[in-house]
């Protein structure tokens, strides 16, 4: 290679380096830092979502461990999806407020709400049975996937769970600490076991249930089981001896 060509190549490389430095100087360092931070956050969120989906899609184990006659003890959480065919055994009926619920739960649920009103409180159902399509819609439309259960892993799809708040509650309805202080919620928590219900997601059991504290979420398990669970201060996973999991906590 001639000496002239070598100098020409050197000059071109030098111009490219200088041009790159000038370009980089024109970009604020804060912008570069911000971009890196945003990318890191996005990657972290994507990883969390993938982990939750992997957990949720785990093959259900409940059906083989619980007597089929004990339908009220079905375990549904991020690690135990609703068994195939289970919903074929569920007959839903309309209940208080026009919501659907498993027909086997209707009588006890309506009696609990009626008795609560008789003592002066005002319970109102805000969510009950959800179809798979509804759960998928909720999950897909939620920006933070930790707020909603992956389709197939929500108790609401079983027809055994209801979310109840004090009628006309004007605060942050999804603030568990605040809603727990309403008189209606206090009564329900104290008396739900008498009607076969439990407070499904207590605040001190989040690492076991895999679900954040929800003071409004009640689950039917039958009177005998409910009284034992509430009296012993355990959650359903502990009652069934299924506590070998739980690090991620999501919503239902």
C-alpha positions in Angstrom: 0.0 0.0 0.0 1.3 3.4 -0.9 2.2 6.0 1.7 -0.5 8.3 0.3 -3.2 5.7 0.7 -2.1 5.1 4.3 -2.4 8.7 5.1 -5.8 8.9 3.4 -7.1 6.0 5.5 -5.7 7.5 8.7 -7.4 10.8 7.9 -10.8 9.1 7.3 -10.6 7.2 10.6 -9.6 10.4 12.4 -12.5 12.2 11.0 -14.9 9.4 12.1 -13.5 9.5 15.6 -13.8 13.3 15.8 -17.3 13.2 14.4 -18.3 10.6 17.0 -17.0 12.7 19.9 -18.8 15.8 18.6 -22.0 13.8 18.3 -21.7 12.4 21.8 -21.0 15.8 23.2 -24.3 17.0 21.7 -26.2 14.4 23.7 -26.9 15.3 27.4 -25.5 12.7 29.8 -28.7 12.8 31.7 -30.5 11.6 28.6 -28.1 8.7 28.2 -28.5 7.8 31.8 -32.2 8.0 31.6 -32.3 5.7 28.6 -30.2 3.1 30.4 -32.4 3.3 33.5 -35.6 3.0 31.4 -34.2 0.0 29.6 -33.2 -1.6 32.9 -36.7 -1.1 34.4 -38.3 -2.5 31.3 -36.1 -5.6 31.3 -36.9 -6.1 35.0 -40.6 -5.9 34.4 -40.4 -8.3 31.5 -38.5 -10.8 33.6 -41.1 -10.5 36.5 -44.0 -11.0 34.1 -42.3 -14.1 32.5 -41.7 -15.5 36.0 -45.3 -15.0 37.0 -46.6 -16.6 33.8 -44.3 -19.6 34.2 -45.5 -20.1 37.8 -49.2 -19.6 36.7 -48.9 -22.1 33.9 -47.7 -24.9 36.2 -49.8 -28.1 35.9 -52.5 -28.1 38.7 -51.8 -30.5 41.5 -55.0 -29.9 43.6 -57.3 -32.4 42.0 -55.1 -35.4 42.9 -54.7 -34.4 46.5 -58.2 -33.3 47.6 -61.2 -35.5 47.8 -63.4 -34.7 44.8 -66.4 -34.4 47.2 -64.6 -31.5 49.0 -65.1 -29.1 46.1 -65.1 -26.2 48.6 -61.4 -26.9 49.4 -60.1 -26.5 45.9 -56.7 -24.7 46.0 -56.3 -22.0 43.4 -53.3 -19.7 43.5 -50.3 -18.7 41.4 -48.9 -22.2 41.7 -52.1 -24.2 41.3 -54.3 -23.4 38.3 -57.9 -24.5 38.1 -57.9 -28.2 37.1 -59.3 -29.1 33.6 -62.9 -30.0 33.8 -63.5 -28.4 37.2 -65.7 -25.6 35.8 -67.9 -28.3 34.2 -69.1 -29.2 37.7 -70.0 -25.6 38.6 -73.5 -24.2 38.2 -73.6 -20.4 38.6 -76.7 -18.5 39.7 -77.3 -14.8 40.2 -77.0 -13.5 43.8 -77.0 -10.2 45.7 -76.3 -7.3 43.4 -76.8 -9.3 40.2 -73.5 -11.1 40.5 -72.9 -14.7 39.6 -71.8 -17.2 42.2 -71.5 -21.0 42.5 -75.1 -22.2 43.4 -73.8 -24.2 46.3 -72.6 -21.0 47.9 -75.6 -18.8 47.3 -77.6 -19.5 50.4 -74.8 -19.0 52.9 -73.6 -15.9 51.1 -77.0 -14.2 51.0 -77.6 -15.1 54.7 -74.2 -13.5 55.7 -75.0 -10.3 53.8 -78.6 -10.1 55.2 -77.4 -10.6 58.8 -74.7 -8.0 58.3 -77.4 -5.5 57.1 -79.7 -6.5 60.0 -77.1 -5.2 62.5 -76.8 -1.9 60.8 -74.0 -2.3 58.2 -74.0 -2.1 54.5 -72.1 -4.8 52.6 -71.9 -4.6 48.8 -70.5 -7.2 46.4 -68.2 -5.6 43.9 -66.9 -8.8 42.2 -67.7 -12.5 42.2 -67.6 -15.2 39.5 -65.5 -14.3 36.4 -65.3 -16.2 33.2 -62.0 -17.1 31.8 -62.6 -14.4 29.1 -63.2 -11.8 31.7 -60.0 -12.7 33.6 -58.0 -12.6 30.4 -59.3 -9.2 29.6 -58.5 -7.9 33.1 -55.0 -9.4 32.9 -54.2 -8.1 29.4 -55.5 -4.6 30.2 -53.5 -4.2 33.4 -50.3 -2.3 33.0 -48.7 -3.8 36.2 -49.3 -7.6 35.9 -48.7 -7.9 39.6 -52.1 -6.4 40.2 -54.1 -9.2 38.5 -54.0 -13.0 38.6 -52.9 -14.8 35.5 -56.0 -16.4 33.7 -56.7 -19.8 35.2 -55.2 -19.0 38.6 -57.9 -16.6 40.1 -60.3 -17.9 42.7 -63.0 -15.7 41.0 -63.0 -18.2 38.1 -64.2 -20.9 40.5 -67.4 -19.1 41.7 -66.4 -19.5 45.3 -64.9 -16.0 45.9 -66.5 -12.6 46.4 -65.1 -9.2 46.9 -67.2 -7.2 49.4 -66.9 -3.5 50.4 -68.9 -1.2 52.6 -71.6 0.4 50.3 -70.8 3.9 49.2 -67.2 3.6 50.5 -65.5 6.7 49.1 -61.9 6.0 49.9 -59.3 4.0 48.0 -61.3 0.8 47.5 -58.1 -1.2 46.8 -56.3 0.1 49.9 -56.6 -3.0 52.1 -55.5 -1.3 55.3 -58.2 1.4 54.9 -61.1 -0.8 53.9 -60.3 -3.1 56.8 -61.2 -0.3 59.2 -64.7 0.2 57.9 -67.4 -1.2 60.3 -68.8 -3.4 57.6 -65.5 -5.1 56.9 -64.8 -5.6 60.7 -68.1 -7.4 61.1 -67.5 -9.6 58.0 -64.1 -10.5 59.2 -65.4 -11.4 62.7 -68.4 -13.4 61.4 -67.6 -14.8 58.0 -66.6 -18.2 59.3 -70.2 -18.7 60.7 -71.4 -18.7 57.1 -68.6 -20.9 55.6 -66.3 -18.0 54.4 -62.7 -17.1 55.3 -60.7 -13.9 54.7 -58.6 -15.5 52.0 -55.6 -13.2 51.8 -54.6 -12.0 55.3 -51.8 -9.4 55.4 -49.4 -11.6 57.4 -49.7 -14.6 55.0 -48.6 -12.9 51.7 -45.5 -15.0 51.3 -47.6 -18.2 51.6 -50.7 -17.3 49.6 -48.7 -15.5 46.9 -51.4 -12.8 46.9 -51.1 -9.3 48.4 -53.3 -8.5 51.4 -56.9 -8.1 50.4 -59.3 -7.2 53.2 -62.3 -7.5 50.9 -61.8 -10.9 49.4 -63.8 -13.8 51.0 -63.6 -17.4 49.9 -66.1 -20.1 50.7 -64.7 -23.3 52.2 -67.7 -24.6 54.2 -68.6 -23.8 57.8 -66.5 -26.6 59.5 -63.3 -25.7 57.6 -63.9 -21.9 57.9 -64.3 -22.0 61.6 -61.0 -23.9 62.0 -59.1 -21.7 59.6 -60.2 -18.4 61.1 -59.9 -19.7 64.7 -56.3 -20.9 64.1 -55.3 -17.8 62.2 -54.0 -19.8 59.3 -54.5 -19.4 55.5 -55.9 -22.0 53.2 -52.5 -23.1 52.0 -51.4 -23.8 55.6 -54.7 -25.6 56.4 -54.1 -27.9 53.4 -50.4 -28.3 54.1 -49.4 -26.6 50.8 -46.8 -24.0 51.8 -43.8 -25.1 49.8 -43.7 -22.1 47.5 -44.4 -18.3 47.5 -41.9 -15.6 46.9 -43.8 -13.5 44.3 -46.9 -11.7 45.5 -49.6 -10.6 43.1 -53.2 -9.5 43.0 -56.3 -11.5 42.4 
